[in-house]
Amino acid sequence: DLEDKLKVKKDYKKHLSENVLPNLFAEVGLSEIKLADGRHLKVGNYYGASIKEAKKEAAFAWLRNNGFGDMIKNQVSCSFGRDEDEKARGLIDTLNEKGYPSSQREWVEPSTLRAFIREQHEAGKELPMDLLGAFVGQKTTIKE
């Protein structure tokens, strides 16, 4: 029950920080304000991104075709039994040819993707935001 109450409070805080305060600041033409007690409120952009599984192939193709393929991590793994260290040193195609099941995983680290979105957005570059699962929002921060 306490966790549910905490979630409600966190959701309310997020709503205030990302919607109410940025809208109020925008209405009066402010981006930051300093309070009499020394606290500093500032509304600034924040970035988020998460490539959905259904769009992963197209998103990775876009990243590769636009010179950002180095963001994609690629992991290949294979399981071996005891005393098979020599075989483990081979390449994936060699392993597959010899009948060792292997798997491959490709991904972009969320923090790398967010930083990329921020960097490109601030440089005024057009990005396929929907394809990359990306968004730019505003958030209010309070500093003591």
KENU-162158 format. One record per residue (C-alpha): x, y, z. Coordinates in steps of 0.02 Angstrom, whole numbers. Layout:
<nodes>
[node [X, Y, Z]],
...
</nodes>
This chain:
<nodes>
[node [0, 0, 0]],
[node [143, 119, 42]],
[node [225, 80, -125]],
[node [63, 124, -215]],
[node [54, 289, -121]],
[node [236, 325, -161]],
[node [205, 289, -346]],
[node [58, 411, -346]],
[node [168, 545, -267]],
[node [310, 513, -390]],
[node [189, 523, -537]],
[node [120, 687, -469]],
[node [296, 756, -448]],
[node [338, 705, -626]],
[node [178, 788, -691]],
[node [222, 950, -600]],
[node [403, 946, -658]],
[node [372, 899, -839]],
[node [204, 980, -877]],
[node [134, 1106, -754]],
[node [290, 1208, -714]],
[node [362, 1211, -891]],
[node [192, 1270, -957]],
[node [180, 1405, -823]],
[node [357, 1463, -857]],
[node [321, 1469, -1044]],
[node [162, 1570, -1017]],
[node [260, 1709, -931]],
[node [415, 1693, -1041]],
[node [535, 1625, -911]],
[node [657, 1481, -916]],
[node [725, 1500, -740]],
[node [693, 1593, -580]],
[node [788, 1621, -418]],
[node [687, 1617, -257]],
[node [715, 1728, -105]],
[node [776, 1578, -4]],
[node [918, 1548, -130]],
[node [840, 1402, -224]],
[node [850, 1408, -413]],
[node [713, 1335, -524]],
[node [756, 1303, -705]],
[node [657, 1227, -848]],
[node [764, 1140, -976]],
[node [755, 1004, -1106]],
[node [778, 822, -1065]],
[node [795, 680, -1185]],
[node [736, 502, -1192]],
[node [747, 362, -1317]],
[node [713, 176, -1325]],
[node [711, 81, -1488]],
[node [562, -36, -1492]],
[node [593, -216, -1543]],
[node [473, -199, -1691]],
[node [575, -53, -1761]],
[node [747, -117, -1714]],
[node [799, -177, -1886]],
[node [746, -16, -1972]],
[node [821, 93, -1835]],
[node [988, 2, -1843]],
[node [987, 16, -2033]],
[node [958, 203, -2017]],
[node [1099, 222, -1890]],
[node [1218, 122, -1999]],
[node [1169, 212, -2161]],
[node [1193, 382, -2080]],
[node [1364, 352, -2006]],
[node [1311, 310, -1828]],
[node [1333, 121, -1836]],
[node [1470, 129, -1705]],
[node [1334, 157, -1574]],
[node [1268, -19, -1603]],
[node [1342, -148, -1489]],
[node [1356, -324, -1555]],
[node [1378, -474, -1442]],
[node [1405, -650, -1501]],
[node [1405, -791, -1374]],
[node [1424, -977, -1377]],
[node [1425, -1110, -1242]],
[node [1563, -1240, -1228]],
[node [1593, -1388, -1117]],
[node [1751, -1431, -1021]],
[node [1917, -1435, -1111]],
[node [1847, -1347, -1265]],
[node [1952, -1188, -1248]],
[node [2033, -1215, -1419]],
[node [1864, -1223, -1504]],
[node [1805, -1068, -1410]],
[node [1940, -964, -1496]],
[node [1864, -990, -1668]],
[node [1754, -867, -1762]],
[node [1563, -874, -1763]],
[node [1550, -947, -1937]],
[node [1678, -1081, -1892]],
[node [1576, -1122, -1737]],
[node [1415, -1132, -1838]],
[node [1498, -1241, -1969]],
[node [1553, -1361, -1832]],
[node [1377, -1370, -1759]],
[node [1401, -1265, -1602]],
[node [1243, -1165, -1572]],
[node [1282, -980, -1554]],
[node [1179, -826, -1527]],
[node [1202, -645, -1573]],
[node [1134, -491, -1485]],
[node [1140, -314, -1552]],
[node [1091, -161, -1453]],
[node [1123, 23, -1420]],
[node [1151, 73, -1240]],
[node [1006, 185, -1183]],
[node [1123, 316, -1113]],
[node [1221, 321, -1277]],
[node [1060, 339, -1375]],
[node [997, 480, -1261]],
[node [1162, 572, -1278]],
[node [1157, 551, -1466]],
[node [978, 619, -1473]],
[node [1027, 769, -1366]],
[node [1183, 803, -1469]],
[node [1091, 794, -1636]],
[node [941, 895, -1574]],
[node [1050, 1033, -1505]],
[node [1144, 1038, -1671]],
[node [978, 1061, -1761]],
[node [988, 895, -1854]],
[node [832, 803, -1912]],
[node [811, 629, -1840]],
[node [681, 492, -1862]],
[node [620, 516, -1683]],
[node [480, 388, -1695]],
[node [595, 257, -1770]],
[node [723, 284, -1632]],
[node [589, 290, -1497]],
[node [655, 462, -1453]],
[node [575, 616, -1378]],
[node [625, 785, -1312]],
[node [532, 850, -1162]],
[node [553, 984, -1032]],
[node [588, 960, -849]],
[node [600, 1076, -701]],
[node [750, 1062, -586]],
[node [772, 1142, -416]],
[node [946, 1179, -352]],
[node [986, 1231, -177]],
</nodes>
